[in-house]
Amino acid sequence: MALVSADSRIAELLTELHQLIKQTQVEDSPPRLAGTMGFSPYYRTKLRGLYTTAKADAEAECNILRKALDKIAEIKSLLEERRIAAKIAGLYNDSEPPRKTMRRGVLMTLLQQSAMTLPLWIGKPGDKPPPLCGAIPASGDYVAKPGDKVAARVKAVDGDEQWILAEVVSYSHATNKYEVDDIDEEGKERHTLSRRRIIPLPQWKANPETDPEALFQKEQLVLALYPQTTCFYRALIHTPPQRPQDDYSVLFEDTSYADGYSPPLNVAQRYVVACKEPKKK
């Protein structure tokens, strides 16, 4: 029943989204001032009126686009809820096979797509980026939802601890502990972890052009997902993103190199989080 309800709501949202997009595609011919305007009071007043109208039209279109983005976010949320419900019920469609049959190459592709489709935070003038935008951490009382991706500190087979990419299954307010699944199919493990062993991943990309303060800065210590793996390792920021679509360039700690760091590697904003451990000397 929940799946049917979600499908119905998604259909409604898609219809509403289509109507909003149509509103932005109305081609109004902007009024023009015929001839030479000069600098007479009449033409200055006329031009001021045109600027005021254009500004109001731009603000109205901006509001429509924000509503459209909200609809898209709700659709994505419903799709994720439906995926979680199907996972619990043991139902999968052809486009999303059970986790146990997913090939590693497919998993890496899905992780890349997740990073690429992470929404860019676009605030109104004067708004500050919210928690979980870029480098801004979650609030102290934040609880990740089922299906959320997190960095989780777990014990490896050899007894050492490592940070892995995981998916939240549930959270117990009674014990203040999470149940998470290792995102890597080869792991096939479920872990019960305290809050301090969980770091929620960003839910929005930060725009370097408007909110550079919401990004990690050069030489800042972070945990970053090593390319083509599902593990986070300590790294230094080499270069922050310069444009919204850019990745971080990071230097992973690696004792096989003379200076103790790897050559620069690109990691998406989605998979870079703060490291609370001290920098190695």
C-alpha positions in Angstrom: 0.0 0.0 0.0 2.8 2.4 0.9 4.4 1.8 -2.5 1.2 2.5 -4.3 0.7 5.7 -2.3 4.2 6.8 -3.2 3.6 6.1 -6.9 0.5 8.2 -6.8 2.2 11.1 -5.0 5.1 11.0 -7.5 2.7 11.2 -10.4 1.1 14.3 -8.8 4.4 15.9 -8.2 5.5 15.3 -11.8 2.4 16.9 -13.1 2.9 19.9 -10.8 6.6 20.1 -11.9 5.5 20.1 -15.6 3.2 23.0 -15.0 5.9 25.0 -13.2 8.4 24.4 -16.1 5.8 25.6 -18.6 5.4 28.8 -16.6 9.2 29.5 -17.1 8.9 28.9 -20.9 6.4 31.6 -21.7 8.2 33.9 -24.1 7.3 37.5 -23.4 8.8 40.0 -25.8 10.5 42.6 -23.7 9.3 46.2 -24.3 11.7 48.3 -26.3 12.2 52.1 -26.4 11.9 53.2 -29.9 14.5 55.6 -31.4 17.1 57.4 -29.4 16.3 57.6 -25.8 18.7 60.4 -24.9 18.8 61.6 -21.3 15.5 63.4 -21.0 13.5 63.0 -17.8 10.8 61.2 -19.7 13.1 58.5 -21.1 14.9 58.1 -17.7 11.5 57.4 -16.1 10.6 55.1 -18.9 13.9 53.2 -18.6 13.5 53.0 -14.8 10.1 51.5 -15.3 11.4 48.8 -17.7 14.2 47.9 -15.2 11.7 47.6 -12.4 9.4 45.3 -14.5 12.3 43.2 -15.6 13.5 42.8 -12.0 10.0 41.8 -10.9 9.8 39.2 -13.7 13.2 37.8 -12.8 12.2 37.4 -9.2 9.0 35.8 -10.1 10.8 33.3 -12.4 13.3 32.6 -9.6 10.5 31.8 -7.2 9.0 29.4 -9.8 12.3 27.7 -10.2 12.7 27.3 -6.4 9.3 25.7 -6.3 10.3 23.4 -9.1 13.5 22.4 -7.2 11.4 21.7 -4.1 9.2 19.4 -6.2 12.3 17.6 -7.6 13.7 17.2 -4.0 10.4 15.7 -2.8 10.3 13.3 -5.8 13.8 12.1 -5.0 12.9 11.7 -1.4 9.8 9.6 -2.3 11.8 7.4 -4.7 14.4 6.8 -1.9 11.6 5.9 0.6 10.1 3.5 -2.0 13.5 1.9 -2.5 13.9 1.4 1.2 10.4 0.0 1.5 11.1 -2.4 -1.4 14.4 -3.4 0.2 12.6 -4.3 3.4 9.9 -6.2 1.6 12.4 -8.0 -0.6 11.0 -6.5 -3.8 13.3 -5.3 -6.5 12.7 -4.3 -10.1 14.8 -5.0 -13.1 16.6 -1.7 -13.0 17.6 -2.1 -9.3 18.6 -5.7 -8.6 19.1 -7.0 -5.0 22.3 -5.8 -3.4 23.8 -9.3 -3.3 23.8 -9.5 -7.1 25.3 -6.0 -7.8 28.7 -6.1 -9.5 31.4 -3.9 -8.2 31.6 -1.9 -11.5 27.8 -1.2 -11.2 28.3 0.0 -7.6 31.1 2.4 -8.6 28.9 3.8 -11.3 26.0 4.3 -8.9 28.3 6.1 -6.4 29.5 8.4 -9.2 25.9 9.1 -10.2 25.0 9.9 -6.6 27.8 12.4 -6.4 26.9 14.0 -9.8 23.2 14.4 -8.9 23.7 15.8 -5.4 21.7 19.0 -5.5 23.5 22.4 -5.4 22.3 24.6 -2.5 20.8 27.8 -3.9 19.8 30.2 -1.1 18.1 33.5 -1.3 20.2 36.7 -1.0 21.5 36.9 2.6 20.8 33.2 3.4 23.6 31.1 4.9 24.2 27.5 3.8 22.5 25.0 6.1 24.0 22.1 7.9 25.1 19.2 5.6 25.8 21.7 2.8 29.4 21.0 1.6 31.7 21.1 4.6 29.1 22.3 7.1 28.6 19.5 9.6 25.2 18.2 10.8 23.7 19.8 13.9 24.4 18.1 17.2 20.9 16.6 17.5 20.7 15.5 13.9 19.6 11.9 13.3 20.3 10.4 9.9 17.3 8.8 8.2 17.0 5.2 6.8 18.6 5.2 3.4 21.0 8.0 4.2 24.6 7.5 3.2 27.2 8.0 6.0 30.8 7.4 6.8 30.9 4.7 9.4 33.9 3.7 11.6 33.9 -0.1 11.9 36.4 -2.9 12.8 37.9 -4.6 9.8 38.6 -8.4 9.6 42.2 -7.8 10.8 41.0 -6.0 13.9 42.0 -2.5 12.7 39.4 0.2 12.4 38.4 1.9 9.2 35.9 4.3 7.8 33.5 2.8 5.2 30.7 4.1 3.1 27.5 2.8 4.6 23.7 3.1 4.4 21.6 3.8 7.5 19.1 1.0 8.3 17.7 2.4 11.5 18.4 4.5 14.6 17.4 3.6 18.2 16.7 6.6 20.4 16.8 4.2 23.4 20.4 3.2 22.8 21.5 6.1 20.7 22.9 3.7 18.2 22.6 3.2 14.4 22.3 0.1 12.4 24.1 0.5 9.1 24.8 -1.7 6.1 28.2 -1.8 4.4 27.5 -0.3 1.0 30.1 -2.7 -0.6 28.4 -5.9 -1.7 31.6 -7.9 -0.9 31.1 -6.9 2.8 27.5 -8.0 3.3 27.7 -6.9 6.9 25.4 -5.0 9.2 27.0 -2.9 12.0 25.5 -1.5 15.2 27.4 1.7 15.9 27.2 4.7 18.3 26.6 8.2 17.0 30.3 9.2 17.4 31.2 6.5 14.8 28.8 8.0 12.2 29.4 11.0 10.0 26.5 12.0 7.8 27.5 12.8 4.2 26.6 16.2 2.6 23.1 16.5 1.3 23.9 19.6 -0.9 26.9 20.7 -2.8 28.2 24.1 -1.8 28.6 26.7 -4.6 32.2 28.0 -4.6 31.1 31.2 -6.4 28.6 32.2 -3.8 29.4 30.2 -0.6 33.1 29.5 -0.5 33.0 29.4 3.3 30.9 26.2 3.1 33.9 24.4 1.5 36.9 22.8 3.1 40.0 24.9 2.5 43.5 24.2 1.2 45.6 22.0 3.6 42.5 21.2 5.8 42.5 17.6 7.1 39.5 15.6 5.9 38.2 12.0 5.3 37.8 11.4 1.6 36.5 8.4 -0.3 39.5 6.9 -2.1 38.6 6.6 -5.9 37.1 3.3 -7.0 36.8 2.1 -3.4 34.1 2.3 -0.6 36.6 3.3 2.1 37.4 6.8 3.5 41.0 7.7 4.2 42.7 10.7 5.8 43.7 13.4 3.3 44.7 17.0 2.9 42.8 19.4 0.7 45.0 20.3 -2.2 42.6 22.5 -4.1 39.0 23.2 -3.2 36.4 23.3 -6.0 36.4 26.5 -8.1 33.1 26.0 -9.8 29.8 24.2 -8.7 30.6 21.1 -10.9 34.2 20.8 -9.7 35.5 18.1 -7.3 38.0 18.6 -4.5 41.7 17.8 -5.3 43.1 15.9 -2.3 46.4 14.4 -1.1 45.8 11.1 0.6 48.2 10.1 3.4 50.5 7.4 1.9 53.8 6.3 3.5 54.9 4.9 0.1 55.7 8.4 -1.0 58.7 10.4 0.2 56.6 13.3 1.5 53.9 11.0 3.0 51.2 12.0 0.6 49.8 10.6 -2.7 49.7 12.7 -5.9 46.5 14.9 -6.1 43.3 12.9 -6.7 39.8 14.2 -7.4 37.0 13.4 -4.9 33.5 14.7 -5.2 32.0 17.0 -2.5 29.5 14.2 -1.7 32.4 12.0 -0.4 34.5 14.5 1.6 33.8 15.0 5.3 35.6 16.5 8.3 38.3 14.5 10.1 38.2 14.9 13.8 41.5 13.1 14.3 44.7 15.2 14.7 47.0 15.6 11.7 50.0 13.3 11.6 53.3 15.0 12.0 
